[in-house]
Protein backbone atom coordinates (compact mmCIF):
# COMPACT_ATOMS: atom_id res chain seq x y z
CA UNK A 1 0.00 0.00 0.00
CA UNK A 2 1.38 3.38 -0.99
CA UNK A 3 1.80 5.82 1.88
CA UNK A 4 0.66 9.40 1.58
CA UNK A 5 3.54 11.81 1.48
CA UNK A 6 3.93 15.49 2.15
CA UNK A 7 3.98 16.02 -1.62
CA UNK A 8 0.60 14.30 -1.97
CA UNK A 9 -0.88 16.51 0.73
CA UNK A 10 0.52 19.64 -0.87
CA UNK A 11 -0.81 18.56 -4.26
CA UNK A 12 -4.27 17.99 -2.81
CA UNK A 13 -4.25 21.32 -0.99
CA UNK A 14 -3.34 23.18 -4.17
CA UNK A 15 -6.13 21.50 -6.12
CA UNK A 16 -8.62 22.04 -3.30
CA UNK A 17 -7.81 25.75 -3.10
CA UNK A 18 -8.16 26.15 -6.88
CA UNK A 19 -11.50 24.31 -6.79
CA UNK A 20 -12.79 26.52 -3.97
CA UNK A 21 -11.74 29.65 -5.88
CA UNK A 22 -13.56 28.66 -9.08
CA UNK A 23 -16.50 26.46 -8.05
CA UNK A 24 -19.00 29.33 -7.86
CA UNK A 25 -18.24 30.52 -11.39
CA UNK A 26 -18.54 27.22 -13.25
CA UNK A 27 -21.89 27.10 -15.08
CA UNK A 28 -22.70 23.49 -14.16
CA UNK A 29 -22.42 24.12 -10.44
CA UNK A 30 -23.45 27.76 -10.21
CA UNK A 31 -26.52 27.59 -12.45
CA UNK A 32 -27.66 23.97 -12.60
CA UNK A 33 -26.60 21.53 -9.91
CA UNK A 34 -26.52 23.85 -6.87
CA UNK A 35 -29.79 25.60 -7.66
CA UNK A 36 -31.54 22.24 -8.19
CA UNK A 37 -30.28 20.84 -4.89
CA UNK A 38 -31.13 24.01 -2.96
CA UNK A 39 -34.67 23.94 -4.36
CA UNK A 40 -35.16 20.53 -2.69
CA UNK A 41 -34.20 21.73 0.79
CA UNK A 42 -36.58 23.07 3.41
CA UNK A 43 -35.93 26.50 4.87
CA UNK A 44 -32.75 26.43 6.93
CA UNK A 45 -33.20 29.83 8.52
CA UNK A 46 -31.86 29.74 12.10
CA UNK A 47 -30.92 26.07 11.70
CA UNK A 48 -27.68 24.37 12.71
CA UNK A 49 -26.37 22.43 9.73
CA UNK A 50 -23.49 19.97 9.51
CA UNK A 51 -21.93 19.92 6.04
CA UNK A 52 -20.42 16.44 5.93
CA UNK A 53 -20.02 16.42 2.16
CA UNK A 54 -17.07 17.11 -0.01
CA UNK A 55 -15.80 20.04 -2.02
CA UNK A 56 -15.56 23.58 -0.78
CA UNK A 57 -18.38 23.22 1.73
CA UNK A 58 -20.29 26.08 0.19
PDB file of N, CA, C, O and CB in Angstrom:
ATOM      1  N   UNK A   1       0.844  -1.179   0.000  1.00  0.00           N
ATOM      2  CA  UNK A   1       0.000   0.000   0.000  1.00  0.00           C
ATOM      3  C   UNK A   1       0.890   1.242   0.000  1.00  0.00           C
ATOM      4  O   UNK A   1       1.825   1.350   0.794  1.00  0.00           O
ATOM      5  CB  UNK A   1      -0.961  -0.002   1.223  1.00  0.00           C
ATOM      6  N   UNK A   2       0.591   2.164  -0.889  1.00  0.00           N
ATOM      7  CA  UNK A   2       1.384   3.382  -0.994  1.00  0.00           C
ATOM      8  C   UNK A   2       1.026   4.342   0.141  1.00  0.00           C
ATOM      9  O   UNK A   2      -0.150   4.595   0.406  1.00  0.00           O
ATOM     10  CB  UNK A   2       1.165   4.057  -2.366  1.00  0.00           C
ATOM     11  N   UNK A   3       2.037   4.863   0.794  1.00  0.00           N
ATOM     12  CA  UNK A   3       1.799   5.820   1.876  1.00  0.00           C
ATOM     13  C   UNK A   3       1.637   7.224   1.307  1.00  0.00           C
ATOM     14  O   UNK A   3       2.259   7.584   0.308  1.00  0.00           O
ATOM     15  CB  UNK A   3       2.954   5.787   2.902  1.00  0.00           C
ATOM     16  N   UNK A   4       0.794   7.999   1.959  1.00  0.00           N
ATOM     17  CA  UNK A   4       0.660   9.400   1.577  1.00  0.00           C
ATOM     18  C   UNK A   4       1.917  10.146   1.999  1.00  0.00           C
ATOM     19  O   UNK A   4       2.476   9.893   3.066  1.00  0.00           O
ATOM     20  CB  UNK A   4      -0.607  10.040   2.215  1.00  0.00           C
ATOM     21  N   UNK A   5       2.339  11.037   1.174  1.00  0.00           N
ATOM     22  CA  UNK A   5       3.538  11.805   1.476  1.00  0.00           C
ATOM     23  C   UNK A   5       3.182  13.278   1.603  1.00  0.00           C
ATOM     24  O   UNK A   5       2.065  13.695   1.296  1.00  0.00           O
ATOM     25  CB  UNK A   5       4.615  11.597   0.390  1.00  0.00           C
ATOM     26  N   UNK A   6       4.137  14.040   2.054  1.00  0.00           N
ATOM     27  CA  UNK A   6       3.926  15.494   2.154  1.00  0.00           C
ATOM     28  C   UNK A   6       3.595  16.072   0.781  1.00  0.00           C
ATOM     29  O   UNK A   6       2.770  16.978   0.668  1.00  0.00           O
ATOM     30  CB  UNK A   6       5.181  16.196   2.744  1.00  0.00           C
ATOM     31  N   UNK A   7       4.242  15.546  -0.266  1.00  0.00           N
ATOM     32  CA  UNK A   7       3.980  16.016  -1.622  1.00  0.00           C
ATOM     33  C   UNK A   7       2.511  15.785  -1.997  1.00  0.00           C
ATOM     34  O   UNK A   7       1.871  16.661  -2.580  1.00  0.00           O
ATOM     35  CB  UNK A   7       4.912  15.303  -2.627  1.00  0.00           C
ATOM     36  N   UNK A   8       1.985  14.613  -1.664  1.00  0.00           N
ATOM     37  CA  UNK A   8       0.595  14.305  -1.972  1.00  0.00           C
ATOM     38  C   UNK A   8      -0.337  15.279  -1.264  1.00  0.00           C
ATOM     39  O   UNK A   8      -1.302  15.764  -1.855  1.00  0.00           O
ATOM     40  CB  UNK A   8       0.262  12.862  -1.574  1.00  0.00           C
ATOM     41  N   UNK A   9      -0.049  15.563  -0.001  1.00  0.00           N
ATOM     42  CA  UNK A   9      -0.877  16.512   0.734  1.00  0.00           C
ATOM     43  C   UNK A   9      -0.814  17.901   0.143  1.00  0.00           C
ATOM     44  O   UNK A   9      -1.833  18.586   0.047  1.00  0.00           O
ATOM     45  CB  UNK A   9      -0.459  16.557   2.176  1.00  0.00           C
ATOM     46  N   UNK A  10       0.370  18.323  -0.253  1.00  0.00           N
ATOM     47  CA  UNK A  10       0.524  19.644  -0.865  1.00  0.00           C
ATOM     48  C   UNK A  10      -0.198  19.692  -2.205  1.00  0.00           C
ATOM     49  O   UNK A  10      -0.818  20.700  -2.544  1.00  0.00           O
ATOM     50  CB  UNK A  10       2.017  19.990  -1.050  1.00  0.00           C
ATOM     51  N   UNK A  11      -0.120  18.613  -2.960  1.00  0.00           N
ATOM     52  CA  UNK A  11      -0.810  18.559  -4.256  1.00  0.00           C
ATOM     53  C   UNK A  11      -2.316  18.676  -4.059  1.00  0.00           C
ATOM     54  O   UNK A  11      -2.987  19.424  -4.770  1.00  0.00           O
ATOM     55  CB  UNK A  11      -0.469  17.250  -5.004  1.00  0.00           C
ATOM     56  N   UNK A  12      -2.841  17.933  -3.094  1.00  0.00           N
ATOM     57  CA  UNK A  12      -4.270  17.988  -2.814  1.00  0.00           C
ATOM     58  C   UNK A  12      -4.678  19.388  -2.380  1.00  0.00           C
ATOM     59  O   UNK A  12      -5.688  19.914  -2.849  1.00  0.00           O
ATOM     60  CB  UNK A  12      -4.646  16.967  -1.737  1.00  0.00           C
ATOM     61  N   UNK A  13      -3.903  19.991  -1.491  1.00  0.00           N
ATOM     62  CA  UNK A  13      -4.245  21.322  -0.985  1.00  0.00           C
ATOM     63  C   UNK A  13      -4.303  22.334  -2.119  1.00  0.00           C
ATOM     64  O   UNK A  13      -5.209  23.167  -2.167  1.00  0.00           O
ATOM     65  CB  UNK A  13      -3.230  21.775   0.072  1.00  0.00           C
ATOM     66  N   UNK A  14      -3.342  22.265  -3.031  1.00  0.00           N
ATOM     67  CA  UNK A  14      -3.339  23.176  -4.171  1.00  0.00           C
ATOM     68  C   UNK A  14      -4.573  23.005  -5.040  1.00  0.00           C
ATOM     69  O   UNK A  14      -5.186  23.989  -5.456  1.00  0.00           O
ATOM     70  CB  UNK A  14      -2.095  22.965  -5.003  1.00  0.00           C
ATOM     71  N   UNK A  15      -4.937  21.769  -5.314  1.00  0.00           N
ATOM     72  CA  UNK A  15      -6.128  21.497  -6.124  1.00  0.00           C
ATOM     73  C   UNK A  15      -7.399  21.924  -5.385  1.00  0.00           C
ATOM     74  O   UNK A  15      -8.318  22.478  -5.989  1.00  0.00           O
ATOM     75  CB  UNK A  15      -6.203  19.998  -6.486  1.00  0.00           C
ATOM     76  N   UNK A  16      -7.444  21.667  -4.093  1.00  0.00           N
ATOM     77  CA  UNK A  16      -8.620  22.045  -3.304  1.00  0.00           C
ATOM     78  C   UNK A  16      -8.807  23.558  -3.263  1.00  0.00           C
ATOM     79  O   UNK A  16      -9.931  24.050  -3.366  1.00  0.00           O
ATOM     80  CB  UNK A  16      -8.500  21.499  -1.881  1.00  0.00           C
ATOM     81  N   UNK A  17      -7.721  24.288  -3.115  1.00  0.00           N
ATOM     82  CA  UNK A  17      -7.814  25.752  -3.103  1.00  0.00           C
ATOM     83  C   UNK A  17      -8.281  26.288  -4.450  1.00  0.00           C
ATOM     84  O   UNK A  17      -9.105  27.201  -4.504  1.00  0.00           O
ATOM     85  CB  UNK A  17      -6.461  26.371  -2.736  1.00  0.00           C
ATOM     86  N   UNK A  18      -7.755  25.722  -5.544  1.00  0.00           N
ATOM     87  CA  UNK A  18      -8.157  26.150  -6.885  1.00  0.00           C
ATOM     88  C   UNK A  18      -9.639  25.850  -7.105  1.00  0.00           C
ATOM     89  O   UNK A  18     -10.366  26.673  -7.662  1.00  0.00           O
ATOM     90  CB  UNK A  18      -7.294  25.449  -7.967  1.00  0.00           C
ATOM     91  N   UNK A  19     -10.083  24.678  -6.671  1.00  0.00           N
ATOM     92  CA  UNK A  19     -11.497  24.314  -6.795  1.00  0.00           C
ATOM     93  C   UNK A  19     -12.373  25.311  -6.027  1.00  0.00           C
ATOM     94  O   UNK A  19     -13.371  25.800  -6.556  1.00  0.00           O
ATOM     95  CB  UNK A  19     -11.736  22.873  -6.273  1.00  0.00           C
ATOM     96  N   UNK A  20     -12.004  25.601  -4.807  1.00  0.00           N
ATOM     97  CA  UNK A  20     -12.789  26.517  -3.973  1.00  0.00           C
ATOM     98  C   UNK A  20     -12.840  27.924  -4.590  1.00  0.00           C
ATOM     99  O   UNK A  20     -13.843  28.624  -4.456  1.00  0.00           O
ATOM    100  CB  UNK A  20     -12.195  26.584  -2.549  1.00  0.00           C
ATOM    101  N   UNK A  21     -11.777  28.325  -5.252  1.00  0.00           N
ATOM    102  CA  UNK A  21     -11.738  29.652  -5.880  1.00  0.00           C
ATOM    103  C   UNK A  21     -12.634  29.737  -7.111  1.00  0.00           C
ATOM    104  O   UNK A  21     -13.136  30.813  -7.434  1.00  0.00           O
ATOM    105  CB  UNK A  21     -10.310  30.003  -6.267  1.00  0.00           C
ATOM    106  N   UNK A  22     -12.840  28.621  -7.798  1.00  0.00           N
ATOM    107  CA  UNK A  22     -13.558  28.664  -9.080  1.00  0.00           C
ATOM    108  C   UNK A  22     -14.923  27.988  -9.074  1.00  0.00           C
ATOM    109  O   UNK A  22     -15.675  28.140 -10.037  1.00  0.00           O
ATOM    110  CB  UNK A  22     -12.723  28.031 -10.128  1.00  0.00           C
ATOM    111  N   UNK A  23     -15.267  27.259  -8.037  1.00  0.00           N
ATOM    112  CA  UNK A  23     -16.500  26.463  -8.048  1.00  0.00           C
ATOM    113  C   UNK A  23     -17.750  27.313  -8.265  1.00  0.00           C
ATOM    114  O   UNK A  23     -18.680  26.858  -8.932  1.00  0.00           O
ATOM    115  CB  UNK A  23     -16.630  25.700  -6.746  1.00  0.00           C
ATOM    116  N   UNK A  24     -17.803  28.501  -7.739  1.00  0.00           N
ATOM    117  CA  UNK A  24     -19.002  29.333  -7.863  1.00  0.00           C
ATOM    118  C   UNK A  24     -19.174  29.961  -9.235  1.00  0.00           C
ATOM    119  O   UNK A  24     -20.239  30.504  -9.532  1.00  0.00           O
ATOM    120  CB  UNK A  24     -18.969  30.412  -6.837  1.00  0.00           C
ATOM    121  N   UNK A  25     -18.148  29.900 -10.079  1.00  0.00           N
ATOM    122  CA  UNK A  25     -18.242  30.523 -11.394  1.00  0.00           C
ATOM    123  C   UNK A  25     -18.416  29.520 -12.522  1.00  0.00           C
ATOM    124  O   UNK A  25     -18.609  29.917 -13.671  1.00  0.00           O
ATOM    125  CB  UNK A  25     -17.022  31.348 -11.649  1.00  0.00           C
ATOM    126  N   UNK A  26     -18.353  28.246 -12.223  1.00  0.00           N
ATOM    127  CA  UNK A  26     -18.535  27.218 -13.251  1.00  0.00           C
ATOM    128  C   UNK A  26     -20.025  27.040 -13.512  1.00  0.00           C
ATOM    129  O   UNK A  26     -20.786  26.806 -12.573  1.00  0.00           O
ATOM    130  CB  UNK A  26     -17.883  25.866 -12.819  1.00  0.00           C
ATOM    131  N   UNK A  27     -20.460  27.144 -14.773  1.00  0.00           N
ATOM    132  CA  UNK A  27     -21.895  27.101 -15.081  1.00  0.00           C
ATOM    133  C   UNK A  27     -22.618  25.880 -14.532  1.00  0.00           C
ATOM    134  O   UNK A  27     -23.733  26.008 -14.025  1.00  0.00           O
ATOM    135  CB  UNK A  27     -22.085  27.147 -16.557  1.00  0.00           C
ATOM    136  N   UNK A  28     -22.009  24.692 -14.619  1.00  0.00           N
ATOM    137  CA  UNK A  28     -22.696  23.486 -14.155  1.00  0.00           C
ATOM    138  C   UNK A  28     -23.085  23.609 -12.692  1.00  0.00           C
ATOM    139  O   UNK A  28     -24.223  23.319 -12.321  1.00  0.00           O
ATOM    140  CB  UNK A  28     -21.813  22.253 -14.360  1.00  0.00           C
ATOM    141  N   UNK A  29     -22.154  24.033 -11.869  1.00  0.00           N
ATOM    142  CA  UNK A  29     -22.421  24.119 -10.436  1.00  0.00           C
ATOM    143  C   UNK A  29     -23.226  25.365 -10.081  1.00  0.00           C
ATOM    144  O   UNK A  29     -24.205  25.285  -9.340  1.00  0.00           O
ATOM    145  CB  UNK A  29     -21.115  24.111  -9.660  1.00  0.00           C
ATOM    146  N   UNK A  30     -22.819  26.500 -10.603  1.00  0.00           N
ATOM    147  CA  UNK A  30     -23.449  27.760 -10.209  1.00  0.00           C
ATOM    148  C   UNK A  30     -24.891  27.884 -10.688  1.00  0.00           C
ATOM    149  O   UNK A  30     -25.724  28.460  -9.988  1.00  0.00           O
ATOM    150  CB  UNK A  30     -22.647  28.915 -10.739  1.00  0.00           C
ATOM    151  N   UNK A  31     -25.199  27.353 -11.872  1.00  0.00           N
ATOM    152  CA  UNK A  31     -26.521  27.594 -12.452  1.00  0.00           C
ATOM    153  C   UNK A  31     -27.404  26.365 -12.580  1.00  0.00           C
ATOM    154  O   UNK A  31     -28.600  26.496 -12.841  1.00  0.00           O
ATOM    155  CB  UNK A  31     -26.361  28.197 -13.784  1.00  0.00           C
ATOM    156  N   UNK A  32     -26.842  25.166 -12.403  1.00  0.00           N
ATOM    157  CA  UNK A  32     -27.655  23.969 -12.605  1.00  0.00           C
ATOM    158  C   UNK A  32     -27.716  23.090 -11.361  1.00  0.00           C
ATOM    159  O   UNK A  32     -28.770  22.966 -10.736  1.00  0.00           O
ATOM    160  CB  UNK A  32     -27.113  23.168 -13.766  1.00  0.00           C
ATOM    161  N   UNK A  33     -26.606  22.490 -11.006  1.00  0.00           N
ATOM    162  CA  UNK A  33     -26.604  21.530  -9.906  1.00  0.00           C
ATOM    163  C   UNK A  33     -26.965  22.163  -8.563  1.00  0.00           C
ATOM    164  O   UNK A  33     -27.859  21.676  -7.872  1.00  0.00           O
ATOM    165  CB  UNK A  33     -25.250  20.875  -9.807  1.00  0.00           C
ATOM    166  N   UNK A  34     -26.277  23.246  -8.188  1.00  0.00           N
ATOM    167  CA  UNK A  34     -26.520  23.848  -6.869  1.00  0.00           C
ATOM    168  C   UNK A  34     -27.942  24.361  -6.741  1.00  0.00           C
ATOM    169  O   UNK A  34     -28.595  24.125  -5.725  1.00  0.00           O
ATOM    170  CB  UNK A  34     -25.539  24.988  -6.615  1.00  0.00           C
ATOM    171  N   UNK A  35     -28.433  25.060  -7.756  1.00  0.00           N
ATOM    172  CA  UNK A  35     -29.793  25.603  -7.662  1.00  0.00           C
ATOM    173  C   UNK A  35     -30.831  24.486  -7.583  1.00  0.00           C
ATOM    174  O   UNK A  35     -31.842  24.642  -6.898  1.00  0.00           O
ATOM    175  CB  UNK A  35     -30.091  26.510  -8.866  1.00  0.00           C
ATOM    176  N   UNK A  36     -30.606  23.366  -8.265  1.00  0.00           N
ATOM    177  CA  UNK A  36     -31.536  22.237  -8.194  1.00  0.00           C
ATOM    178  C   UNK A  36     -31.542  21.616  -6.801  1.00  0.00           C
ATOM    179  O   UNK A  36     -32.605  21.312  -6.259  1.00  0.00           O
ATOM    180  CB  UNK A  36     -31.170  21.176  -9.240  1.00  0.00           C
ATOM    181  N   UNK A  37     -30.367  21.428  -6.226  1.00  0.00           N
ATOM    182  CA  UNK A  37     -30.281  20.835  -4.889  1.00  0.00           C
ATOM    183  C   UNK A  37     -30.895  21.769  -3.849  1.00  0.00           C
ATOM    184  O   UNK A  37     -31.649  21.320  -2.986  1.00  0.00           O
ATOM    185  CB  UNK A  37     -28.814  20.523  -4.525  1.00  0.00           C
ATOM    186  N   UNK A  38     -30.585  23.045  -3.921  1.00  0.00           N
ATOM    187  CA  UNK A  38     -31.125  24.014  -2.960  1.00  0.00           C
ATOM    188  C   UNK A  38     -32.650  24.053  -3.035  1.00  0.00           C
ATOM    189  O   UNK A  38     -33.315  24.222  -2.014  1.00  0.00           O
ATOM    190  CB  UNK A  38     -30.543  25.421  -3.221  1.00  0.00           C
ATOM    191  N   UNK A  39     -33.202  23.899  -4.226  1.00  0.00           N
ATOM    192  CA  UNK A  39     -34.665  23.935  -4.363  1.00  0.00           C
ATOM    193  C   UNK A  39     -35.343  22.765  -3.653  1.00  0.00           C
ATOM    194  O   UNK A  39     -36.537  22.828  -3.363  1.00  0.00           O
ATOM    195  CB  UNK A  39     -35.051  23.930  -5.838  1.00  0.00           C
ATOM    196  N   UNK A  40     -34.598  21.703  -3.372  1.00  0.00           N
ATOM    197  CA  UNK A  40     -35.157  20.534  -2.689  1.00  0.00           C
ATOM    198  C   UNK A  40     -35.118  20.651  -1.169  1.00  0.00           C
ATOM    199  O   UNK A  40     -35.775  19.874  -0.476  1.00  0.00           O
ATOM    200  CB  UNK A  40     -34.414  19.295  -3.112  1.00  0.00           C
ATOM    201  N   UNK A  41     -34.370  21.594  -0.649  1.00  0.00           N
ATOM    202  CA  UNK A  41     -34.196  21.725   0.793  1.00  0.00           C
ATOM    203  C   UNK A  41     -35.318  22.531   1.434  1.00  0.00           C
ATOM    204  O   UNK A  41     -35.876  23.431   0.806  1.00  0.00           O
ATOM    205  CB  UNK A  41     -32.862  22.372   1.098  1.00  0.00           C
ATOM    206  N   UNK A  42     -35.648  22.213   2.675  1.00  0.00           N
ATOM    207  CA  UNK A  42     -36.584  23.067   3.412  1.00  0.00           C
ATOM    208  C   UNK A  42     -35.853  24.346   3.832  1.00  0.00           C
ATOM    209  O   UNK A  42     -34.638  24.449   3.663  1.00  0.00           O
ATOM    210  CB  UNK A  42     -37.170  22.318   4.665  1.00  0.00           C
ATOM    211  N   UNK A  43     -36.567  25.287   4.359  1.00  0.00           N
ATOM    212  CA  UNK A  43     -35.934  26.499   4.866  1.00  0.00           C
ATOM    213  C   UNK A  43     -34.959  26.142   5.988  1.00  0.00           C
ATOM    214  O   UNK A  43     -35.291  25.378   6.894  1.00  0.00           O
ATOM    215  CB  UNK A  43     -37.000  27.505   5.367  1.00  0.00           C
ATOM    216  N   UNK A  44     -33.771  26.699   5.915  1.00  0.00           N
ATOM    217  CA  UNK A  44     -32.754  26.427   6.930  1.00  0.00           C
ATOM    218  C   UNK A  44     -32.462  27.658   7.778  1.00  0.00           C
ATOM    219  O   UNK A  44     -31.438  27.721   8.459  1.00  0.00           O
ATOM    220  CB  UNK A  44     -31.472  25.936   6.272  1.00  0.00           C
ATOM    221  N   UNK A  45     -33.355  28.625   7.736  1.00  0.00           N
ATOM    222  CA  UNK A  45     -33.197  29.835   8.523  1.00  0.00           C
ATOM    223  C   UNK A  45     -33.112  29.481  10.001  1.00  0.00           C
ATOM    224  O   UNK A  45     -33.962  28.752  10.514  1.00  0.00           O
ATOM    225  CB  UNK A  45     -34.356  30.811   8.263  1.00  0.00           C
ATOM    226  N   UNK A  46     -32.114  29.982  10.676  1.00  0.00           N
ATOM    227  CA  UNK A  46     -31.860  29.742  12.105  1.00  0.00           C
ATOM    228  C   UNK A  46     -31.621  28.268  12.441  1.00  0.00           C
ATOM    229  O   UNK A  46     -31.833  27.848  13.579  1.00  0.00           O
ATOM    230  CB  UNK A  46     -33.025  30.254  12.919  1.00  0.00           C
ATOM    231  N   UNK A  47     -31.184  27.489  11.459  1.00  0.00           N
ATOM    232  CA  UNK A  47     -30.916  26.070  11.704  1.00  0.00           C
ATOM    233  C   UNK A  47     -29.419  25.845  11.879  1.00  0.00           C
ATOM    234  O   UNK A  47     -28.604  26.593  11.340  1.00  0.00           O
ATOM    235  CB  UNK A  47     -31.462  25.199  10.545  1.00  0.00           C
ATOM    236  N   UNK A  48     -29.068  24.826  12.625  1.00  0.00           N
ATOM    237  CA  UNK A  48     -27.679  24.371  12.712  1.00  0.00           C
ATOM    238  C   UNK A  48     -27.521  23.251  11.695  1.00  0.00           C
ATOM    239  O   UNK A  48     -28.270  22.274  11.714  1.00  0.00           O
ATOM    240  CB  UNK A  48     -27.303  23.887  14.174  1.00  0.00           C
ATOM    241  N   UNK A  49     -26.543  23.396  10.807  1.00  0.00           N
ATOM    242  CA  UNK A  49     -26.365  22.433   9.729  1.00  0.00           C
ATOM    243  C   UNK A  49     -24.946  21.906   9.747  1.00  0.00           C
ATOM    244  O   UNK A  49     -23.993  22.676   9.860  1.00  0.00           O
ATOM    245  CB  UNK A  49     -26.690  23.066   8.364  1.00  0.00           C
ATOM    246  N   UNK A  50     -24.801  20.590   9.637  1.00  0.00           N
ATOM    247  CA  UNK A  50     -23.487  19.968   9.511  1.00  0.00           C
ATOM    248  C   UNK A  50     -23.282  19.630   8.048  1.00  0.00           C
ATOM    249  O   UNK A  50     -24.028  18.827   7.488  1.00  0.00           O
ATOM    250  CB  UNK A  50     -23.358  18.692  10.414  1.00  0.00           C
ATOM    251  N   UNK A  51     -22.288  20.226   7.425  1.00  0.00           N
ATOM    252  CA  UNK A  51     -21.929  19.916   6.040  1.00  0.00           C
ATOM    253  C   UNK A  51     -20.893  18.810   6.084  1.00  0.00           C
ATOM    254  O   UNK A  51     -19.710  19.070   6.306  1.00  0.00           O
ATOM    255  CB  UNK A  51     -21.385  21.184   5.274  1.00  0.00           C
ATOM    256  N   UNK A  52     -21.327  17.590   5.876  1.00  0.00           N
ATOM    257  CA  UNK A  52     -20.421  16.438   5.928  1.00  0.00           C
ATOM    258  C   UNK A  52     -20.134  15.924   4.523  1.00  0.00           C
ATOM    259  O   UNK A  52     -19.802  14.754   4.337  1.00  0.00           O
ATOM    260  CB  UNK A  52     -21.020  15.311   6.797  1.00  0.00           C
ATOM    261  N   UNK A  53     -20.264  16.799   3.546  1.00  0.00           N
ATOM    262  CA  UNK A  53     -20.020  16.416   2.161  1.00  0.00           C
ATOM    263  C   UNK A  53     -18.591  16.664   1.766  1.00  0.00           C
ATOM    264  O   UNK A  53     -17.683  16.663   2.596  1.00  0.00           O
ATOM    265  CB  UNK A  53     -20.942  17.162   1.234  1.00  0.00           C
ATOM    266  N   UNK A  54     -18.411  16.873   0.500  1.00  0.00           N
ATOM    267  CA  UNK A  54     -17.067  17.109  -0.009  1.00  0.00           C
ATOM    268  C   UNK A  54     -17.051  18.437  -0.763  1.00  0.00           C
ATOM    269  O   UNK A  54     -18.074  19.115  -0.862  1.00  0.00           O
ATOM    270  CB  UNK A  54     -16.602  15.940  -0.927  1.00  0.00           C
ATOM    271  N   UNK A  55     -15.909  18.795  -1.283  1.00  0.00           N
ATOM    272  CA  UNK A  55     -15.801  20.043  -2.023  1.00  0.00           C
ATOM    273  C   UNK A  55     -15.485  21.208  -1.102  1.00  0.00           C
ATOM    274  O   UNK A  55     -14.871  21.044  -0.048  1.00  0.00           O
ATOM    275  CB  UNK A  55     -17.083  20.317  -2.784  1.00  0.00           C
ATOM    276  N   UNK A  56     -15.913  22.370  -1.519  1.00  0.00           N
ATOM    277  CA  UNK A  56     -15.563  23.585  -0.784  1.00  0.00           C
ATOM    278  C   UNK A  56     -16.445  23.825   0.430  1.00  0.00           C
ATOM    279  O   UNK A  56     -16.167  24.717   1.232  1.00  0.00           O
ATOM    280  CB  UNK A  56     -15.645  24.770  -1.698  1.00  0.00           C
ATOM    281  N   UNK A  57     -17.494  23.048   0.571  1.00  0.00           N
ATOM    282  CA  UNK A  57     -18.383  23.225   1.729  1.00  0.00           C
ATOM    283  C   UNK A  57     -19.257  24.451   1.616  1.00  0.00           C
ATOM    284  O   UNK A  57     -19.736  24.979   2.620  1.00  0.00           O
ATOM    285  CB  UNK A  57     -17.576  23.310   2.994  1.00  0.00           C
ATOM    286  N   UNK A  58     -19.461  24.895   0.423  1.00  0.00           N
ATOM    287  CA  UNK A  58     -20.285  26.078   0.193  1.00  0.00           C
ATOM    288  C   UNK A  58     -21.653  25.843   0.770  1.00  0.00           C
ATOM    289  O   UNK A  58     -22.516  26.716   0.688  1.00  0.00           O
ATOM    290  CB  UNK A  58     -20.380  26.415  -1.306  1.00  0.00           C
TER     291      UNK A  58
END
